[in-house]
Amino acid sequence: MKLLVIAGGQGTKLWPYSREDKPKQFQPILGNKSLFQYNVETLLTQFPVEDIFISTKRKFIKYVSEQTPQIPLKNYIIEPDIAKDRGPAEGFAFLKLSYLYPGEPFFLVQSDVIRKPEAEFIKMILDAEKLVKRDKKFITGGVKTTGPILGVDFLRLGE
């Protein structure tokens, strides 16, 4: 399993604390740690560093390398420099991981979310990996919605 930490967003939901040059995922929110650091450190409790990839914009590489120096540069995926919407960045990262590791499942981790208890989050990732490998299906989770909610992505399955 490869883990993709997405950390290239603009952080607009936390303005003015979050700034264009240093969005919320890199701001010290948990004491002196950022949400980005918290998520990577949580993943490192169970997964090897070589399986953790960071999707970010070129202008945020300094924060990624300062806050998580254990992640090798070769595991950075530099996103298109588009200010809105995660789709192009995530699509690019998915393609790159699929090319580098064909047939290997990956798990998307948003870097601006606190997940507690951490052990349950790790267990959920490991359970999802087992299901994907066993059933060869796409798994998603989140909020059950009846319609669009600002700031929440959701999928509706079709035929």
N, C-alpha and C positions, 0 to 999 in steps of 0.2 A: 504494500500500500504506500502510495506517495501522498504527502500532505501538501496542499497548496494554500498558503496563507496570503490572502489578498490584502494589500496595504497601499494601494495607489489612489484611494478616494480622496476627495477634496475636504471631507469633514464638515460639510456645510450645516449639518443639523446641530452643531455645537458652537456656532459662531456667537459671540466674538472671541470666545476662548480659543477655538480652533482657528488657525490662520491659514491663508493660502500657501505660505511658505512652510508651515508646520501644522498639518491637520491633526484632528483629534486623536487618531490612532498612535501618534508619536508624542503626544503631550503627556507629562507626568500626572496621571489621574489617580493611580493607586499608590499613594505615598510618593516615592521617587521613581516609580515604574510607570511605563506607558501601557495601554491596553495591548499594543503590539507585543511588547516584551512579555507581558503576562501570558498571552496566548502561545508564543513560541516556547517559553519556559514550561508551560503545561504540557505541550506536545513532547518536549525533550524528556519528560519523565518516563515515557514509554517507547518513543520512536527514535531510531538513530538519526543523527544530524544529516546524513546523506539522503534521507528520505523526506526532508522538509524543504520545500521550495517557497520562495517569496516572490509574489507578483507585485511590482511597484513601478512607479514612474522614475525616470532618470533623475529628476530633481529631488527625489526622496532617498536615493541610495545612501547618502551620508547618514541619515537617521537609522536606516536598516543596519548598516555596518557598525555604527556606534552602539546601537542598542542590542544587537544580536551578533557579536563578532564571531560566534561559534559557527554560524551558517556560512558555508563557503560561497565565494562570489559566483562560482559556476552554477549555484542553485538559485540565482536571481533571474527572474524573467522580467525583462523590461517591457512594460506595457506601451501601447500607443499613447501619445500625449494628447488625449481627448479629455476635456474638462468635465463632461457629463456622461452619465450612464456607465455601468460596469460591463455591459455586454461585450464590447470590442476587446477589452482587456482580458476578461475571463475566457472568451472564445479563443484568443491568441494563446493564452496559457494552456488551455485544454489541448489545443492542437500541438503545441510544443511537447507537453508531457506524453501525449499519445504517440508522437513521432519518436521520442527518446525511449519510451518504455511501452511498446505496443503490448496490449493485453493486460497491462497492470492497472488495477483500479486506483483511483485517487479520490481524495476527500477535500472538499473546499472548506476552509476555515476563515470566516470574516474576522479581521483583526481588531474590530472596534466593539466587541461584545464580551461581557464577563459571563463565564460559564462556571457555576458552582453547583454542587461540589465537583471539583476537577476530576476526581476518580470516576464519577458517573459519566462525565463527558468522554473520557478516554475509553471507558467500557462501551459507550454507544458507538464510538468510531470502530472499535474492534468487532463489535457485533455487526455493524453495517458491512465491514469488510468480509466477514464470513458469509453474509447473505448475498453480497454481490458475486463473490467467487462461486458460491453454490448455485445460485439461480440465474446468474448472468443478466441481471436487471439493473436499471437505473433506480437509485434510491434518493429521495429528497424528503425533507422534513421542515417543520416550522409551524407557522400559525395557520389554523384552519380558517379560511376566509370564505365569504360569500360574494365578495367583490374587491376591487382594488383598494388598497390602503396605502396612503402616502408613506414611502420609505420601506415598504415591505414587498419583496418579490414573491410571486407565487406562480404555480403551474396549474393548468387545467388539462387533464388528460383527454385526448380525443380518441377517435378510432384508430 
